[in-house]
Amino acid sequence: MLTQYEFAALEAIVKSEYQDNPENPVDWRVWTQYVNPFKTKRVLSGIYASLSKKGFIEVGFLEDGNGRNKMGTVCITQAGYDAYNARKGAA
């Protein structure tokens, strides 16, 4: 079962403008800095820890293109997408 905050975090990933495959967002990485539906990064960090522990997301890093910086990424797993759709359907 997803909490309200967990659902909001998954929805931000699924509906991200950087989502390359909106029809099936599973395993498509988006930039974490652009999918934070909360007021602070601290809240997002806690929610991501919970979702990651449940196996609903994977958090990682990608090079920014010039090889000097890494930017945070997140993707929703199939289990996360199933939980998201179940909660969305129940609403």
Secondary structure as GFF3:
##gff-version 3
##sequence-region A 1 91
A	DSSP	alpha_helix	4	14	.	.	.	ID=ss1
A	DSSP	beta_strand	30	31	.	.	.	ID=ss2
A	DSSP	three_ten_helix	32	34	.	.	.	ID=ss3
A	DSSP	alpha_helix	41	53	.	.	.	ID=ss4
A	DSSP	beta_strand	57	63	.	.	.	ID=ss5
A	DSSP	beta_strand	70	76	.	.	.	ID=ss6
A	DSSP	alpha_helix	78	90	.	.	.	ID=ss7
###
